[in-house]
Amino acid sequence: MKIETERLLMIPMTYEFIVDKLEGKQSSIEENGVKIIKEYWQESDIIDILPMIKDYLKDKEPDGFTPWLIILKKCNRVIGSCGCHGEPNQNNEVEIGYGIDSDCRRNGYATEAVKGLVSWLFEKKKVNNITAECNIDNMGSIKVLKNIGMIEIKRDEELIYWNIN
């Protein structure tokens, strides 16, 4: 299972990959030449949820609703992650999230990755609706979500809520 765009390759995180990262070991994808910058895992929110994802994947293969690694093809380097916040709900709706390494931002990678993920979810997983939220002052995420066609559905003092179907 993979998602490929013009500049990016996205592969789902596996149980083995997550265990290796949590234990500070080199993963099998690194052994195959993909570079992972250690600082990304330290500054990213993803590190906080890896134990939960590890438990979810313990006895199953990735299903596309867990995090994907975003790999920049030209240098074979992980530059971020994206994915769903779990399986679809009763309305066949998922929430997505994403993050790009700080030194790779402002190159359109987040837009390209999220657009690829959204297309894949609609085409391959047949979801009906995709939502996202971002901080009200996160201009980068606001731009990404607008660029992929999401519509702002509401906002509060901290967050903007988005939707596409």
Beta strands, then each sheet from edge to edge (+ up, - down):
strand 1: 3-4
strand 2: 8-12
strand 3: 35-36
strand 4: 68-72
strand 5: 77-84
strand 6: 93-100
strand 7: 129-135
strand 8: 151-155
strand 9: 159-164
sheet 1: 1+ 2- 4+ 5- 3-
sheet 2: 1+ 2- 4+ 5- 6+ 7+ 9- 8+
end
